[in-house]
Amino acid sequence: MIELVPITERIGTEVRGVDVTEGISTRDFDRIYQAWIDSTILLFRGQSMTPDQHVDFTRRFGEVVSYTRKEFAAERPEILILSNIARNGRLIGSPVSGRVWHTDGHYLAEPPAGSMLHALEVPPQGGDTWFANMFAAWEDLPEQVKRRIEGREVVISRVQSRPYNYPDRPPPTEAERAEWRDMPQPMVLTHPENGRKAVYAGGNVPWRIVGMEESDSAPLVTFVQEFSVQPRFTYRHRWRAGDIILWDNRSAMHRATGYDMTRWRRLMHRTTLAARHGPDEAATRH
């Protein structure tokens, strides 16, 4: 019998009593799926998946997309490898990724709905992942701030974010500037499946709010971002080999933490879910 156990009071659900590689009944899966939508992240411990099983399990939650850097794809192109391991003198995965608060694909017209991360090999210390519940952040925002941001858009700029997110990398090239189009996104997102509102101005970059002077825009965005990652909204996951976490990209932010890459190995597989476009697609998870 499955158990759905809250991870903290305000974020996440641990799913117990299930082997994700075996058949999960429609009734049980519907409970698991709803827990994901309502609590923003799911945790499964002690799991072992092949790449094929990983893709198949992800597909139960929606359409799987190849949101990868091709040089770090696994046996299945839908899987991105996150790792500091080298073979034949070459890294098999991306060694450093997402070490600031962020929403995956925020710069896309249709950001992904979620991601599933499977821990295969983890360091004994470090390499944790933080998650923050944006439903809860919205609920607790001061009313005057809610009124100022609801209905507003921020301009997500990969060019602007480069020095904040990757200060060790060179400035964007002219080709990258031409390719990386600015993307307006709502500051408050209404979740398409449960109708709850979530803060959607994530990250650490003082994005420009459309139709607002920068002198007002930058401090407002910064306040909302910093408010949203207070301890009462967050959970720090200390990985064990065999852990799986699925996060809802529409209602959770996340960030990775560092570890001693000269001493320890880390190997993670990640799949990504596309956003859905209508209620009929919910049937595909069965």
Secondary structure, DSSP 8 states (H G I E B T S, - for coil): --EEEESSSSS-EEEES--TTS---HHHHHHHHHHHHHHSEEEE-S----HHHHHHHHHTTS-EE--S-GGGB-SSTT-EEEE--EETTEESSBSS---S-B-TTTTSSS--SEEEEEEEE--SS---EEEEEHHHHHHHS-HHHHHHHTT-EEEE-HHHHHHHH-TTS----HHHHHHS--EEEESEEE-TTT--EEE---SSS--EETTS-HHHHHHHHHHHHHHHTSGGGEEEE---TT-EEEEETTTEEEEE----TTT---EEEEEEE----SGGGGGGG-
